[in-house]
Amino acid sequence: MRTPTVTLLPLAALWLVSATAMAATVYKWVDEKGVTHYSDQPHPQAQTIDVQSAQSFQSASPAAARTESSASPVAPAREYSLCELYRPETDEVFLNTTTLTAKLRLEPQLVAGDKVAVALDGRRLTDQPATGTEFVLTDVERGTHSLFIVITDAQGKVLCTTPAVTFHVRQPSAQAPVKAVRPKF
């Protein structure tokens, strides 16, 4: 049994016809009722419109793709399936403290060479260790704060970012030193 063959001539003719159809002249006019019309047929009082050709895409042949992939080996993308802050909790309130601990949960565990950046209120904390999953935050002022963590590989590519966690630090105020006058939280 013979396998069917494709003749290139009809395919080339079909392509040529579609290309000329895309380059056809388009006419535009407005009728007496104010309705705008577009057509490929000329009309009295019509203006010609320049229509750009359609965007096209041509993929590389499978053989070329295999050659490119074998020429430059690419390391598989590494991802963390779980990347979250579990301490502090969202809207957690800390009373009378300037130091608190942040804890990160990762799956799989932190890979050697990956770096951890801690950001408090949108600013990176530079005194934190570059690796590990537990961090002590010091000199945290009273008020509402936002905390998130970004993990990057050795080249600086972001591997995961935790959702931001909002927490609150409450401390006695110089304006309300008496316990009975302090706001309740």
N, C-alpha and C positions, 0 to 999 in steps of 0.2 A: 504494500500500500504506500502510495506517495504522500509525503507531507505537503500541505498547501504552501505555496510561496506567495509573497506579497510583491506586487509590481510597484515600483517607486513612481512611475509616471502618473498614475491616477492620484496618488497621494500628493505629489508635487503640484498637480493641476488644482486639486482641492484647496491646497494651501494658498496658491496664487489667487484663486477666486475669492477666498475669504480675505486676503490682504487687500485686494482691490475694493472689496465691499466696505472695508474699514476706512479706506481713503476716499470714499465717495463724498460728494459735495452735499452739504445740508443747507436747506433754506429755512428762513424764519420770517414770519410776517404776523401782523396783528390785524384781525378783521374789524369790521365796523362796530361790533359789539364789545371790542376790547379784549377778545380772547386771543392768546398767543398760540400760533401753530408752528410746528416743525415738520419738514417733509424732505424727501429726497427728490421730489419733483419741483421744477421751477414754478413760481407763481408771480403774477404781477405785483409789484411793490415789495417783493421778498428780498431780504438781504442774505448773502452767503455767510455761513459760519464756519470758522476753522475748527475742525474736530481733530483732536490728537488721536494717534493710533492707540490701540489697546495695549495694555501692559502684558508682557509675556514672560514666561519662565521656562528655562530648559535645564533639566536636571542632568547631572553628570552620569555617564554610563556606569553600570555596576562594576565593570573592570577598573575604571578610573578610581572609583570610590575605594575598592579593595587596595589599589596601589597606594593611594594617599594614606589610608589607615595603617598600612604596614610600614610606610616610610616614617611616620611620626607617632610613636606609641604614646597614648594618652592614659594617664592613670585614671582608674574609675573614680567617679565622684563619691566622696565619703559624706555621709549625712548622719545626724543624730536623730533617731526616731522620737526621742523624748527630750525636751529642753525646756525646763520650767523652774521658776523660783517658787519654793514652797515655804520659805521663811524670809522675810515677814509675809504674813497673809494679807490679802487685799483688805484695806480699811482697818488694819490692826492698829491699836493705840498703845503707845509706850509711855508710861508715866515716870517722871523724875529721872530721866537717864539721858546721857549724851552718847552712849555706846550701845550698839546692837549688832546682832549676828545675822548675816544673810546666808541662806543655804540654797544650793543649786542641785536639781535632780537631772541627771543625764543618762540616757540609754543609747548606745553602749557607753561604757565609762569613758572618761576623758582620755584621749589618745595622746601619747607623748609627742611633743612638738606643737600641739594646739595651744593657743593662748586664750586667756579669759580676760575680758575687759569689763569692769564694773562701772556703771554710770548712775550717778545720783543727781536727780534734778537736771538731767540732760548733759551733765559734765562728767567726763571720765575721771575716775579717782586714780591718781598716779601712784599712790602709796600702797596699793593692793598688790598681792602676789600675782604673777603672770599665769600660774597654774593652780589647780585645786578647785574644790567645789564648796568651800566654806570660807566666808569672809567676815572680818570684824570691821564694822564701820564706826569710826570714832569722831568726836566733835560734831555730832549731828545736832543741829540747832532745833529749837522748838518750832513746830508748824507742820504743815502737810508736805510730804515728799514723795517723789516718784523714783523708782529704782528698776533698772533692767540690766541684763548681762548679754554680751555679745561674745561668741566663740569664733575665733579665726584660726586658719591653718598657718603654717610657717611662712607661706607666701602672702598672707594678709587677706585671703579670700574668706568671706563670711560664711561659716558653716551653719550657725543657728543664732537666733536672737530670741530671748525670752520676751513674753508680753510684759509690759510695764506693770509694776505693782505699786499701788498708792498706800502709804502708811502715814500715821500721825504721831508726833512726839509732843507730849504735854508736859510742861514744867511750871512750877509756881512763878507767878509774875511779880515784879517789884511793885506793880500797881495794885495787886490783890494778894498781899502776904497773909491775910487772915483766912483760915480754912473756910469759914462760913461764907465768905464773899467770893471765893473761887468758883469758876464755872464748873459744872458737873459734866463729865463725859462718860 
